[in-house]
Amino acid sequence: MIRFGIAGCGHIAKKHATALEVLKDAQLVAVCDNNPDRANLFAEQYGVTPYDDYGKFLQNKNIDAVIICTPSGLHTQMGEKAALDGKHLLVEKPFVLNIQEGKNLVGICEKQDVKLGVVHPNRMKPIVQELYRAVQEGWFGKITHVNATLRWNRNANYFEVAPWRGTRAFDGGILFNQVIHNIDLLNWLVGPVEEVFAYGETRLRNIEIEDVCVSSLKLRSGALGVIEAAVTLYPENLEETISIFGSEGTAVLGGKTLSKISNWKFSCLSEEEAISQVERVNKRQDIIGHNEIIRDFVSAIVNDRDPLVSGGNALETVKLISSIYDSIDNHRPVKVHC
């Protein structure tokens, strides 16, 4: 049994607490938030011990692993403290906001011999797993180009109720907060990306960072790509898609929240086989990404292996996003940072 503590009792923490209630090899034992009322309310709901002091929280010997659910700009310092106290570490995305912090946190976890996992739950979706299989088995032939699109609405109230959102220091922008899931998937599925050229603007929201971004990509394979992201859609979320195109196949995952296979055609499949696959996979809505991420993380601890999304793996996504920001700031193509 791996015993968990959750740091940060906001919206996303509830997904982790709910997951820990149903996983047989994991247990939530404590929570921490700098707002005592919020910590107490959360702890009462889940029957665990509350803390409003992170140092005292980490001193709890019953905690084997910490899940970091605080604003993104706090992940590094809180993660380092947990690792130095010998706790395994599962960090909500983005696990850091710059490359050096990521390298430091990965290094500390390796030195302390604790596991470092990052929450990218979309990798666990059955439709994504099926797409990964198609890529790995070469169904696309020669991949020509790829696309990730996020067209969502995050209105003024979204930023007002949590003032850390929309700040460069604690949020990081739509690249780090929203479309990071899609960037992670592209990099994992068909990467690595070698070069980017991007534009980002703050068009509608009263925030420090971009609310619209478009980036062109050149992959190591020679394929090209486009990332389009916006949180300015009227009046609500429109779509979230991942598309891969090749000489022998076309696949598009779509829906408002990347929830279904929209197009699935391959030369290696008959039309009937393709339709059957789509129907089978689209019916599988019972897989909850956060549950599967935590399940995999527990297995990684028990079996002494890397999590599916390790810190080192997630760092590649941070490098890509940091390179996109460099391109935006300097108005030129940028080689993806090493």
DOPAZA-82758 format. One line per field, with one value per residue (C-alpha): residue number from 1; x, y, z. Coordinates in Angstrom, 2 decimals, always signed. Last residue first. Example, Ala and Ser with C-alpha at 12.3 -4.5 7.8 and 13.67 -1.06 7.14 Angstrom:
2
n <- (2|1)
x <- (+13.67|+12.30)
y <- (-1.06|-4.50)
z <- (+7.14|+7.80)
//
This chain:
338
n <- (338|337|336|335|334|333|332|331|330|329|328|327|326|325|324|323|322|321|320|319|318|317|316|315|314|313|312|311|310|309|308|307|306|305|304|303|302|301|300|299|298|297|296|295|294|293|292|291|290|289|288|287|286|285|284|283|282|281|280|279|278|277|276|275|274|273|272|271|270|269|268|267|266|265|264|263|262|261|260|259|258|257|256|255|254|253|252|251|250|249|248|247|246|245|244|243|242|241|240|239|238|237|236|235|234|233|232|231|230|229|228|227|226|225|224|223|222|221|220|219|218|217|216|215|214|213|212|211|210|209|208|207|206|205|204|203|202|201|200|199|198|197|196|195|194|193|192|191|190|189|188|187|186|185|184|183|182|181|180|179|178|177|176|175|174|173|172|171|170|169|168|167|166|165|164|163|162|161|160|159|158|157|156|155|154|153|152|151|150|149|148|147|146|145|144|143|142|141|140|139|138|137|136|135|134|133|132|131|130|129|128|127|126|125|124|123|122|121|120|119|118|117|116|115|114|113|112|111|110|109|108|107|106|105|104|103|102|101|100|99|98|97|96|95|94|93|92|91|90|89|88|87|86|85|84|83|82|81|80|79|78|77|76|75|74|73|72|71|70|69|68|67|66|65|64|63|62|61|60|59|58|57|56|55|54|53|52|51|50|49|48|47|46|45|44|43|42|41|40|39|38|37|36|35|34|33|32|31|30|29|28|27|26|25|24|23|22|21|20|19|18|17|16|15|14|13|12|11|10|9|8|7|6|5|4|3|2|1)
x <- (+18.63|+16.59|+14.48|+16.10|+14.39|+12.85|+12.57|+10.49|+12.61|+9.88|+7.61|+10.53|+11.78|+8.27|+8.18|+11.58|+10.28|+7.33|+9.65|+11.97|+9.01|+7.75|+11.17|+11.11|+8.03|+10.19|+12.85|+10.22|+8.68|+5.41|+5.03|+6.58|+10.17|+10.75|+11.17|+8.31|+6.40|+7.22|+6.49|+3.29|+2.10|+2.87|+0.97|-2.13|-1.74|-1.64|-4.51|-6.78|-5.90|-6.80|-10.21|-10.93|-14.65|-15.22|-14.38|-17.14|-14.90|-12.41|-14.83|-16.64|-13.38|-11.90|-15.03|-15.08|-11.43|-11.98|-15.01|-13.12|-10.33|-7.18|-3.53|-4.16|-5.26|-8.26|-9.39|-11.21|-13.12|-11.71|-13.29|-12.83|-10.17|-12.02|-14.54|-14.38|-11.40|-8.81|-7.87|-6.06|-4.93|-2.87|-0.57|+1.52|+1.03|-1.19|-1.50|-4.18|-4.75|-7.86|-9.50|-12.72|-15.26|-15.20|-17.74|-19.15|-17.01|-13.47|-10.78|-8.79|-6.67|-4.18|-2.90|+0.05|+1.24|+3.50|+6.04|+7.59|+11.34|+11.76|+13.46|+10.25|+9.80|+7.11|+4.98|+3.41|+0.18|-0.75|-3.78|-4.41|-0.84|+0.51|+0.00|-3.78|-6.77|-8.21|-8.97|-6.00|-2.89|-0.63|+1.63|+3.49|+5.71|+8.58|+9.81|+12.73|+13.78|+10.59|+11.11|+8.63|+5.79|+3.64|+5.40|+6.10|+2.60|+1.04|+3.02|+2.06|-1.57|-1.49|+0.55|-2.36|-3.97|-1.59|+1.94|+1.10|-1.97|+0.18|+2.83|+0.64|+2.66|+5.35|+3.82|+0.45|-2.80|-3.95|-2.50|-5.64|-7.89|-11.53|-10.59|-8.92|-11.89|-14.22|-12.69|-13.60|-11.59|-13.12|-11.45|-9.98|-7.11|-5.58|-2.66|-1.51|+0.80|+2.54|+4.08|+4.40|+5.85|+3.79|+0.93|+0.43|+4.00|+3.36|+4.52|+2.32|-0.81|-0.12|+0.17|-3.15|-4.80|-3.33|-4.66|-8.19|-7.97|-7.09|-4.00|-1.78|-4.44|-3.57|-0.32|+0.40|+4.15|+6.07|+9.24|+10.27|+12.66|+16.32|+17.41|+20.02|+17.55|+14.90|+17.42|+18.52|+14.98|+14.22|+17.34|+16.78|+13.22|+14.24|+16.77|+14.20|+11.55|+7.95|+8.03|+5.79|+3.32|+1.32|+0.53|+3.45|+3.82|+6.73|+8.13|+8.99|+12.51|+12.47|+14.77|+12.19|+9.41|+11.46|+12.47|+8.86|+7.70|+10.41|+9.79|+6.00|+5.40|+5.17|+2.58|-0.02|-0.44|-1.47|+1.73|+1.04|+3.30|+4.42|+5.17|+3.25|+2.87|+6.01|+4.28|+7.22|+6.24|+2.98|+4.90|+7.02|+3.98|+2.14|-1.65|-2.17|-5.22|-5.35|-7.70|-11.40|-12.01|-14.58|-13.11|-9.66|-11.02|-12.88|-9.88|-7.46|-9.83|-10.31|-6.57|-5.66|-1.98|-3.12|-2.02|-3.65|-3.11|-3.68|-4.82|-4.44|-3.06|-2.95|-6.72|-7.36|-10.93|-10.49|-7.11|-8.82|-11.29|-8.44|-6.56|-9.55|-10.31|-6.79|-7.56|-10.09|-7.98|-6.59|-2.85|-0.34|-1.84|-0.42|-0.24|+0.21|+1.43|+0.00)
y <- (+20.47|+23.42|+23.11|+25.09|+28.47|+30.21|+33.98|+36.69|+36.84|+36.64|+34.29|+32.06|+31.92|+31.02|+28.13|+26.97|+26.95|+24.84|+22.29|+22.13|+21.70|+18.81|+17.14|+17.65|+15.41|+12.42|+13.23|+13.66|+10.33|+9.87|+6.08|+5.90|+4.64|+1.28|+0.03|-2.51|-1.07|+2.56|+2.21|+0.29|+3.15|+5.60|+3.45|+3.42|+7.17|+7.84|+5.40|+7.10|+10.53|+9.43|+7.94|+4.94|+4.16|+5.97|+2.94|+3.17|+5.20|+2.31|-0.35|+1.88|+3.17|-0.31|-1.67|+1.22|+0.60|-3.14|-2.53|-0.04|-2.57|-1.89|-1.82|+1.18|+3.17|+5.39|+6.59|+9.93|+11.34|+9.10|+10.34|+12.33|+14.94|+17.49|+19.16|+16.24|+15.10|+12.45|+12.51|+9.73|+9.46|+6.61|+5.20|+8.19|+9.89|+12.30|+12.65|+14.79|+15.66|+17.64|+19.74|+21.45|+24.23|+25.24|+28.00|+31.32|+32.38|+31.02|+33.05|+30.24|+29.70|+27.14|+26.18|+23.79|+23.04|+20.29|+19.27|+15.86|+15.61|+12.79|+15.22|+17.22|+20.76|+22.71|+25.80|+27.52|+29.47|+31.04|+32.84|+33.77|+34.87|+36.03|+38.79|+38.60|+40.83|+38.42|+39.39|+39.37|+38.48|+37.33|+34.43|+33.77|+30.78|+29.25|+25.88|+23.52|+19.95|+18.26|+14.77|+13.55|+11.48|+10.16|+11.48|+14.95|+15.20|+13.98|+16.38|+19.28|+18.24|+18.15|+21.37|+23.02|+24.16|+25.35|+25.53|+26.71|+28.57|+30.79|+30.12|+29.88|+31.00|+33.40|+34.36|+35.15|+34.15|+32.05|+33.09|+35.22|+32.15|+33.32|+36.19|+34.04|+31.76|+34.75|+36.49|+33.61|+30.49|+29.29|+26.59|+25.97|+23.52|+22.19|+19.82|+19.00|+16.57|+16.36|+13.96|+10.67|+8.00|+4.84|+5.68|+2.10|+1.86|-0.36|+2.32|+4.99|+2.80|+1.70|+5.32|+6.10|+3.21|+4.45|+7.92|+6.61|+4.51|+7.60|+7.05|+9.57|+12.18|+11.91|+13.93|+14.04|+13.90|+11.21|+11.44|+8.32|+8.66|+7.64|+10.84|+11.50|+10.69|+12.92|+15.74|+15.43|+15.45|+18.54|+20.36|+19.48|+20.74|+23.96|+24.49|+23.93|+26.38|+26.33|+23.04|+19.97|+21.45|+19.43|+17.99|+16.49|+12.98|+12.75|+9.94|+11.25|+11.06|+14.38|+15.81|+14.72|+16.59|+19.77|+19.62|+19.17|+22.17|+24.38|+23.18|+23.05|+26.56|+28.29|+25.76|+26.71|+23.82|+20.24|+18.42|+14.76|+13.51|+9.93|+7.71|+9.73|+7.93|+9.59|+12.98|+15.40|+16.53|+17.99|+19.83|+21.54|+22.28|+24.11|+24.33|+20.66|+18.38|+14.67|+12.43|+11.53|+12.51|+15.27|+16.30|+16.69|+18.92|+21.13|+21.35|+22.23|+24.87|+26.44|+26.38|+28.19|+27.34|+23.91|+20.42|+17.01|+13.73|+9.95|+9.17|+5.46|+3.44|-0.27|-0.73|+2.33|+3.61|+6.29|+7.36|+8.35|+10.58|+12.28|+12.82|+14.31|+16.46|+17.91|+19.46|+21.90|+23.25|+21.52|+21.99|+19.42|+15.91|+13.20|+9.60|+6.21|+3.37|+0.00)
z <- (-25.39|-26.63|-29.76|-32.56|-32.86|-35.89|-35.43|-33.78|-30.60|-27.95|-29.91|-30.92|-27.34|-26.20|-28.68|-27.41|-23.83|-25.01|-26.62|-23.62|-21.26|-23.42|-23.22|-19.44|-19.30|-20.26|-17.69|-15.00|-15.90|-17.80|-17.98|-14.51|-14.32|-12.66|-9.10|-9.16|-6.19|-7.01|-10.74|-9.98|-7.77|-10.59|-13.12|-10.91|-10.34|-14.09|-14.66|-12.14|-13.52|-17.05|-16.28|-18.53|-18.74|-22.05|-24.17|-26.77|-29.09|-29.15|-30.37|-32.87|-34.34|-34.63|-36.33|-38.82|-39.69|-40.15|-42.38|-44.54|-44.93|-42.97|-44.12|-46.39|-43.37|-42.61|-39.18|-38.92|-35.95|-33.20|-29.99|-26.77|-27.41|-25.27|-27.58|-29.98|-32.00|-32.81|-36.49|-38.32|-41.94|-43.37|-46.02|-47.16|-43.80|-41.90|-38.12|-36.46|-32.78|-31.94|-29.23|-30.22|-29.69|-26.03|-25.34|-26.59|-28.34|-28.44|-26.68|-25.04|-28.15|-29.41|-32.86|-33.14|-36.66|-37.96|-40.56|-41.16|-41.71|-39.19|-36.80|-36.77|-38.08|-36.28|-36.96|-33.97|-33.48|-30.14|-28.69|-25.02|-24.45|-21.08|-18.56|-18.43|-19.25|-21.82|-25.42|-27.80|-25.80|-28.61|-29.55|-32.79|-33.41|-35.35|-34.14|-34.82|-33.98|-32.77|-31.37|-32.00|-33.51|-30.66|-27.57|-28.98|-30.42|-27.17|-24.99|-27.24|-26.94|-23.14|-23.03|-24.86|-21.61|-18.88|-20.28|-23.79|-22.57|-20.37|-17.72|-14.63|-11.59|-12.84|-16.21|-14.73|-16.46|-13.56|-10.21|-9.65|-9.27|-9.41|-11.76|-14.44|-15.07|-14.63|-17.65|-19.94|-20.76|-24.00|-26.06|-29.50|-29.02|-32.23|-32.70|-36.23|-37.97|-41.33|-43.83|-41.95|-44.25|-43.84|-41.51|-40.27|-39.03|-36.01|-33.58|-35.16|-35.18|-31.60|-30.47|-32.16|-30.28|-26.99|-27.79|-28.42|-25.23|-23.16|-21.01|-22.78|-22.03|-18.33|-18.49|-14.75|-14.13|-12.25|-10.18|-8.26|-5.34|-5.24|-3.47|-6.16|-8.94|-7.38|-7.00|-10.63|-12.02|-9.93|-11.10|-14.76|-14.53|-12.82|-15.60|-18.33|-17.22|-16.00|-14.06|-13.65|-16.07|-15.37|-11.96|-10.08|-8.65|-6.21|-4.09|-0.64|+0.79|+2.63|-0.04|-2.61|-0.82|-0.51|-4.18|-5.26|-3.24|-4.70|-8.26|-8.26|-6.94|-10.33|-11.47|-8.86|-6.36|-7.10|-6.07|-5.27|-2.48|-1.91|+1.09|+3.69|+7.03|+8.37|+8.47|+8.46|+4.95|+6.27|+9.00|+6.34|+4.17|+6.95|+6.49|+7.30|+7.24|+8.22|+6.22|+6.08|+2.45|+2.94|+6.29|+4.75|+1.97|+4.42|+6.75|+3.94|+2.52|+5.93|+6.63|+3.36|+2.86|+1.73|+2.79|+2.57|+4.42|+4.31|+0.75|+0.02|-2.86|-3.73|-4.15|-6.31|-5.84|-3.16|-4.59|-7.84|-6.00|-4.15|-7.41|-9.20|-6.16|-6.27|-9.68|-8.22|-5.36|-2.28|-2.79|-1.57|-1.63|+0.64|-0.47|+1.15|-1.08|+0.00)
//
